[in-house]
């Protein structure tokens, strides 16, 4: 399965404000590029925080078939089945939940969503690996990850992302608690994921970057 991500960031690396409310960082041109990438995907994944802010389905405008909408939420806290994301008849939904998610909550979402309960993560079977395997089993060949930072960590920390699409926007958000492109625990110097710049495009005040996976990790960049 080919995994690619697409997120807009501020010049200080944030993907949202500290309040985490829905706040598009990019221009209409960035949102057009988002639609291009969505049309190239079989499934789109976002985390619970992103869903709580957006609450709507992730649609590929003009596509003959909509990509599967995938959510990761450990316990479904603060998520309502009455949101447009769950009531829309335009998409199919799959929800990844943790093993400790209350069964009473699951019953509220089973009517219109497939539920996959993830196992407790291990070094070999991390959450990212489990999700990738489950989606591959369901025929997903191209997975688009649209955030947030916690979900990006699940995939990036295991070097599961083949291609990063990053739009750098002319904004400064600040905030110690504001989410970044990749959050999580952080990697040690010898674990750092090293990438290769595939494309760089300037459009007015925005910078469109595509980085490719190298499969190489650690301190050295000279041999990439």
C-alpha positions in Angstrom: 0.0 0.0 0.0 1.2 3.5 -0.9 0.8 5.9 2.0 1.0 9.7 1.4 0.2 12.6 3.6 -1.1 16.1 2.9 -1.1 18.9 5.5 -0.6 22.7 5.5 1.7 24.2 8.1 2.6 27.7 9.3 6.2 28.8 9.0 6.7 27.7 12.6 5.5 24.2 11.8 2.0 24.3 13.3 -1.0 22.7 11.7 -3.6 24.4 13.9 -3.8 26.9 16.6 -3.6 26.0 20.3 -7.4 26.0 20.5 -7.5 23.3 17.8 -10.6 24.7 16.3 -11.2 24.4 12.5 -9.0 27.0 10.9 -7.8 26.4 7.3 -4.3 27.6 7.0 -3.9 27.6 3.2 -5.3 29.5 0.3 -8.0 28.3 -2.1 -5.1 27.0 -4.2 -4.0 24.8 -1.4 -7.5 23.4 -1.0 -7.6 22.7 -4.8 -4.4 20.7 -4.4 -6.0 18.8 -1.5 -8.9 17.8 -3.9 -6.4 16.6 -6.5 -4.7 14.3 -3.9 -8.0 13.1 -2.5 -9.1 12.0 -6.0 -5.9 9.9 -6.1 -6.7 8.0 -2.9 -8.7 5.0 -2.0 -9.0 6.0 1.6 -8.5 9.2 3.7 -7.5 9.0 7.4 -7.8 11.6 10.1 -7.6 11.5 13.9 -10.3 12.2 16.5 -9.1 15.8 17.2 -9.4 16.7 13.5 -12.8 15.1 13.3 -14.0 17.0 16.4 -13.0 20.3 14.7 -14.3 19.5 11.2 -17.3 17.1 11.8 -17.9 16.7 8.1 -17.1 13.9 5.6 -13.8 14.1 3.7 -15.0 14.4 0.1 -13.2 14.3 -3.2 -15.2 16.7 -5.3 -16.1 15.4 -8.7 -14.8 11.9 -8.1 -16.9 9.0 -9.5 -16.3 7.1 -6.3 -15.6 8.7 -2.9 -12.6 7.5 -0.9 -13.3 5.5 2.3 -13.3 7.8 5.3 -11.2 6.5 8.1 -11.1 7.7 11.7 -8.7 6.9 14.6 -10.2 7.5 18.0 -9.0 5.5 21.1 -12.3 5.9 23.0 -14.6 7.9 20.8 -14.7 10.7 23.4 -16.4 13.9 22.4 -17.6 12.4 19.1 -21.3 12.4 18.1 -23.0 10.0 15.7 -25.3 13.0 14.8 -22.5 14.8 13.0 -22.6 15.2 9.2 -19.6 12.9 9.0 -21.7 10.0 10.2 -25.0 10.9 8.7 -23.8 11.5 5.1 -24.8 8.9 2.6 -21.9 10.0 0.2 -19.2 8.0 2.0 -18.3 4.7 3.6 -16.7 4.9 7.1 -14.3 2.9 9.0 -13.4 3.7 12.7 -10.3 2.4 14.4 -10.7 2.3 18.2 -8.5 1.2 21.0 -9.1 -2.0 23.0 -10.3 -0.1 26.0 -13.1 1.7 24.1 -16.4 1.1 25.9 -18.8 -1.3 24.1 -21.7 1.0 24.8 -20.1 3.7 22.7 -19.4 1.3 19.9 -23.0 0.4 19.5 -23.9 4.0 18.6 -21.7 4.0 15.6 -22.1 0.4 14.3 -25.2 1.2 12.2 -23.3 3.3 9.7 -19.6 2.6 10.2 -17.3 -0.4 10.2 -15.5 -0.7 13.6 -12.0 -2.1 13.9 -10.7 -2.6 17.4 -6.9 -2.3 17.5 -4.8 -4.4 19.8 -2.5 -2.9 22.4 0.5 -1.7 20.4 3.9 -3.5 20.6 7.3 -2.7 19.0 6.4 -4.8 15.9 2.7 -4.2 15.9 2.4 -0.4 16.4 -0.9 1.4 15.8 0.3 2.6 12.4 1.3 -1.0 11.3 -2.0 -2.4 12.5 -4.0 0.2 10.7 -2.0 -0.2 7.5 -2.5 -4.0 7.5 -6.2 -3.7 8.2 -6.7 -1.2 5.3 -4.6 -3.4 2.9 -6.8 -6.3 3.8 -9.8 -4.3 2.7 -8.3 -3.5 -0.7 -6.9 0.0 0.0 -4.0 0.6 -2.3 -3.5 4.4 -1.7 -4.0 5.8 1.7 -4.0 9.6 2.2 -3.3 10.8 5.8 -4.7 14.2 6.5 -3.7 14.5 10.2 -3.5 15.5 12.8 -0.1 15.4 14.4 -0.8 12.4 16.6 -2.0 10.3 13.6 1.0 11.5 11.6 3.3 10.3 14.5 1.7 6.8 14.3 2.8 6.5 10.6 5.9 8.8 10.4 7.6 7.3 13.4 7.5 3.9 11.8 8.6 5.3 8.4 5.3 4.2 6.9 4.7 7.3 4.8 6.0 7.1 1.3 5.4 10.7 0.3 4.8 13.9 2.3 2.9 16.8 0.7 3.5 19.9 2.7 2.2 23.4 2.0 4.1 26.1 3.9 1.7 29.0 4.4 2.7 32.6 5.3 1.4 32.4 8.9 2.9 32.3 12.4 0.7 30.5 15.0 2.9 29.9 18.0 1.7 28.1 21.0 3.5 25.4 23.0 0.4 23.3 22.9 -0.4 23.9 19.2 -0.2 20.7 17.1 2.7 20.3 14.7 3.1 18.3 11.5 4.2 15.3 13.5 3.6 15.2 17.3 4.0 12.1 19.5 6.9 11.2 21.8 9.6 12.3 19.4 12.5 10.4 17.9 16.0 10.0 19.2 18.8 11.2 16.9 19.6 7.7 15.6 15.9 7.1 14.8 15.2 10.3 12.9 13.4 9.7 9.6 15.4 11.2 6.6 13.6 12.2 3.5 14.4 13.4 0.0 13.0 16.6 -1.6 11.2 15.5 -4.7 9.5 18.8 -5.7 9.4 22.4 -4.7 6.9 24.9 -6.1 6.3 28.5 -5.2 2.8 29.9 -5.7 2.5 33.5 -4.6 3.1 33.4 -0.8 2.8 29.6 -0.4 5.5 26.9 -0.8 4.4 23.5 -2.0 6.8 20.7 -1.1 6.9 17.0 -1.8 9.3 14.8 0.2 9.9 11.1 -0.6 10.8 8.3 1.7 14.4 7.2 1.6 14.2 4.3 4.1 17.2 5.8 5.8 17.3 6.9 9.4 19.7 8.5 11.8 22.1 11.5 12.0 23.7 11.4 8.5 22.2 13.3 5.5 25.2 13.3 3.2 24.4 10.0 1.5 20.7 10.6 0.7 
